[in-house]
């Protein structure tokens, strides 16, 4: 998808998140970039969720107010050699 077609601008950002896939233990992966509509995840090893799979993503650590970050529903929209692109679901 070209930059002109994106609804949300992407920001390069490397943070650790938990990726929750059905039938698997949560695992920690790194983000590559982030936007208001989704995130690109670097998945260096292990199984990569299928395109269309619904997953959950949570930022590791605590928010500024000490609260645990929410578990966000997402869907895999693209699989790439280095990982997956997921869109956030309402």
GUPA-806423 format. One record per residue: x, y, z of N, C-alpha, C in turn; chain; residue number from 1. Coordinates in pm, 1 decimal. Example, Ala and Ser with C-alpha at 12.3 -4.5 7.8 and 13.67 -1.06 7.14 Angstrom:
1319.0	-569.0	780.0	1230.0	-450.0	780.0	1320.0	-330.0	780.0	A	1
1285.0	-225.0	708.0	1367.0	-106.0	714.0	1290.0	3.0	787.0	A	2
This chain:
85.3	-117.4	0.0	0.0	0.0	0.0	89.3	122.9	0.0	A	1
58.9	218.7	-84.2	141.7	338.8	-91.4	110.7	431.3	26.0	A	2
204.0	522.3	53.5	184.8	617.9	162.1	60.9	703.1	139.4	A	3
27.2	732.9	12.7	-88.7	815.7	-18.1	-220.1	745.3	12.2	A	4
-221.6	611.6	13.9	-344.6	536.9	37.0	-370.6	510.0	185.1	A	5
-275.7	535.1	271.9	-291.4	505.2	414.2	-386.7	603.8	480.2	A	6
-472.8	550.1	567.4	-563.2	635.4	644.7	-491.5	698.5	763.1	A	7
-388.2	629.0	814.0	-315.7	675.3	932.6	-166.1	677.8	902.2	A	8
-98.0	787.8	932.3	47.4	790.0	910.1	117.8	693.0	1004.3	A	9
223.9	629.7	954.9	302.1	536.1	1035.6	419.8	608.6	1099.0	A	10
451.3	565.8	1219.7	564.4	621.0	1293.0	658.2	505.5	1326.9	A	11
785.5	512.5	1285.0	878.9	407.4	1324.6	888.6	404.2	1477.4	A	12
868.3	287.9	1536.7	870.2	277.4	1682.0	901.3	133.6	1720.7	A	13
1005.9	115.3	1798.3	1043.4	-17.1	1844.8	1010.9	-29.0	1993.0	A	14
903.2	-101.2	2022.6	866.0	-129.5	2161.0	830.0	-276.9	2171.1	A	15
835.1	-329.1	2291.7	800.9	-469.0	2314.5	652.2	-480.2	2343.7	A	16
586.7	-573.9	2275.5	445.0	-600.8	2298.0	424.6	-750.7	2315.8	A	17
314.1	-786.2	2380.0	271.8	-925.8	2387.6	177.9	-952.6	2271.8	A	18
200.4	-1061.7	2202.2	112.8	-1105.3	2094.0	38.6	-1228.7	2142.4	A	19
-93.5	-1222.0	2144.4	-178.3	-1332.4	2188.6	-248.5	-1390.7	2066.5	A	20
-219.4	-1516.5	2035.3	-283.6	-1588.5	1925.0	-360.9	-1705.5	1984.2	A	21
-475.8	-1737.5	1926.3	-555.6	-1850.2	1974.9	-472.5	-1977.5	1979.3	A	22
-484.1	-2049.7	2089.7	-418.4	-2179.1	2101.8	-269.9	-2172.9	2131.9	A	23
-215.2	-2054.1	2154.2	-72.3	-2038.7	2183.0	-53.7	-1954.9	2309.0	A	24
58.5	-1975.5	2375.6	93.8	-1888.7	2487.1	129.8	-1750.9	2432.5	A	25
101.6	-1644.1	2507.8	142.7	-1511.0	2462.5	294.6	-1507.3	2445.7	A	26
340.9	-1432.6	2347.7	485.9	-1417.6	2329.0	519.6	-1271.1	2308.9	A	27
641.1	-1238.3	2346.9	688.4	-1100.3	2333.0	754.4	-1083.2	2197.5	A	28
712.4	-978.4	2127.9	768.7	-944.3	1997.1	793.3	-793.6	1994.8	A	29
865.7	-747.7	1894.7	896.5	-605.5	1879.0	808.3	-543.6	1771.3	A	30
774.5	-417.6	1791.8	706.7	-343.2	1686.0	811.4	-287.0	1590.6	A	31
771.2	-267.1	1466.3	855.2	-200.9	1366.5	805.4	-58.1	1347.4	A	32
673.2	-46.1	1332.1	612.0	85.8	1324.3	470.4	77.3	1378.5	A	33
412.6	195.1	1402.5	283.0	204.3	1467.8	204.1	316.4	1403.1	A	34
72.1	297.8	1394.0	-16.4	404.0	1345.6	-144.0	400.0	1427.7	A	35
-232.4	494.2	1403.2	-360.1	495.0	1472.3	-447.7	377.2	1435.3	A	36
-417.1	311.1	1323.9	-499.4	200.5	1276.9	-439.7	63.3	1294.1	A	37
-310.3	54.8	1330.4	-250.2	-77.0	1343.7	-102.4	-69.8	1374.8	A	38
-38.1	-186.2	1365.7	103.1	-196.6	1401.6	168.6	-306.2	1318.3	A	39
295.9	-285.9	1284.8	376.1	-388.3	1218.0	459.2	-456.3	1325.7	A	40
451.6	-589.7	1331.1	521.1	-666.7	1433.6	632.7	-749.8	1372.9	A	41
749.0	-745.7	1433.5	863.0	-827.3	1394.3	849.8	-961.7	1465.3	A	42
840.5	-1070.0	1388.0	828.1	-1204.0	1445.4	943.7	-1286.8	1390.2	A	43
1056.8	-1289.9	1462.9	1176.7	-1352.9	1409.0	1174.2	-1504.8	1407.1	A	44
1095.1	-1566.3	1492.4	1093.9	-1712.4	1497.0	957.6	-1761.0	1544.4	A	45
931.9	-1888.4	1524.6	804.5	-1945.2	1566.2	698.8	-1928.2	1459.6	A	46
578.9	-1966.2	1494.7	470.5	-1960.3	1397.4	423.1	-1816.6	1378.7	A	47
391.3	-1785.1	1255.7	340.0	-1652.8	1220.4	190.2	-1667.7	1198.0	A	48
107.6	-1584.4	1262.7	-36.8	-1597.3	1243.3	-76.6	-1579.7	1097.0	A	49
-180.1	-1650.3	1057.0	-229.0	-1645.8	918.9	-294.8	-1511.4	889.6	A	50
-291.1	-1472.1	763.8	-361.8	-1352.0	721.3	-509.7	-1371.9	751.8	A	51
-572.5	-1272.5	812.0	-712.6	-1280.4	850.7	-733.5	-1327.8	993.5	A	52
-629.1	-1381.6	1057.4	-641.3	-1430.6	1195.2	-665.2	-1314.1	1290.2	A	53
-752.6	-1336.1	1388.0	-773.7	-1236.0	1491.3	-677.4	-1265.1	1605.6	A	54
-609.1	-1161.1	1651.1	-509.3	-1171.5	1756.6	-536.7	-1061.1	1858.1	A	55
-459.7	-1060.8	1965.0	-465.7	-953.3	2063.3	-323.1	-904.7	2087.0	A	56
-310.3	-774.3	2111.5	-179.5	-712.3	2130.5	-184.8	-626.8	2257.1	A	57
-76.5	-634.2	2337.7	-68.4	-550.4	2457.8	74.3	-497.7	2471.9	A	58
87.7	-369.3	2497.3	218.6	-310.2	2523.7	268.9	-367.0	2656.0	A	59
395.4	-407.2	2660.9	453.7	-460.2	2784.2	488.1	-345.1	2878.1	A	60
467.9	-367.4	3005.8	499.3	-265.1	3105.0	373.9	-197.9	3155.6	A	61
391.3	-79.0	3211.2	279.9	-4.6	3267.7	263.9	128.6	3196.8	A	62
142.9	179.9	3203.3	116.3	312.7	3149.5	162.4	417.1	3250.7	A	63
160.1	542.2	3213.4	206.2	649.8	3300.4	134.3	658.1	3433.4	A	64
8.5	613.3	3438.4	-67.1	619.7	3563.0	-53.0	492.3	3645.6	A	65
33.9	399.5	3603.7	55.3	275.3	3677.6	-38.8	163.2	3639.5	A	66
-135.3	191.8	3553.1	-230.2	89.8	3508.5	-165.2	-3.3	3406.9	A	67
-212.6	-127.6	3403.8	-167.6	-221.3	3300.5	-229.3	-179.8	3167.1	A	68
-154.0	-185.8	3058.7	-209.2	-151.4	2927.6	-321.7	-247.6	2888.2	A	69
-417.4	-200.1	2809.8	-527.3	-287.2	2767.4	-480.8	-390.6	2665.1	A	70
-554.7	-499.2	2657.7	-535.4	-601.4	2555.0	-622.1	-559.1	2436.8	A	71
-559.6	-529.1	2322.9	-628.3	-470.4	2207.7	-656.5	-577.6	2102.6	A	72
-780.5	-584.8	2056.6	-817.8	-678.0	1949.9	-763.2	-628.1	1817.2	A	73
-711.7	-721.6	1737.2	-652.6	-685.2	1608.1	-670.6	-800.3	1509.8	A	74
-648.7	-771.3	1382.3	-657.8	-872.5	1275.9	-533.6	-861.8	1187.9	A	75
-477.4	-977.7	1151.9	-361.5	-980.5	1062.9	-409.0	-944.9	922.2	A	76
-350.6	-839.8	864.7	-389.8	-797.3	730.0	-282.9	-828.8	625.3	A	77
-157.6	-848.3	669.8	-49.0	-884.3	577.5	54.3	-967.1	650.6	A	78
107.0	-1067.3	579.7	222.2	-1143.5	629.3	341.7	-1106.2	543.5	A	79
451.8	-1078.5	607.4	575.9	-1041.9	540.4	686.7	-1132.8	592.3	A	80
799.6	-1140.4	523.2	907.7	-1227.6	570.7	951.1	-1196.8	714.2	A	81
947.6	-1069.9	752.6	993.9	-1033.6	886.4	885.7	-1036.2	993.1	A	82
758.9	-1049.1	955.2	653.0	-1048.5	1055.5	516.5	-1026.3	994.6	A	83
431.0	-954.0	1069.1	293.6	-932.0	1024.2	251.1	-787.5	1048.5	A	84
157.0	-742.3	965.6	90.0	-614.5	986.1	-48.8	-646.2	1039.8	A	85
-86.3	-581.0	1149.3	-219.0	-602.7	1205.7	-293.1	-470.0	1212.0	A	86
-425.4	-477.7	1192.2	-509.4	-359.3	1208.4	-585.2	-373.8	1338.8	A	87
-600.9	-261.2	1409.8	-675.6	-262.1	1534.2	-824.0	-274.2	1503.5	A	88
-894.0	-352.1	1585.6	-1038.2	-370.1	1570.2	-1110.0	-290.4	1678.6	A	89
-1233.2	-248.6	1650.5	-1308.8	-173.6	1753.0	-1345.3	-261.2	1871.3	A	90
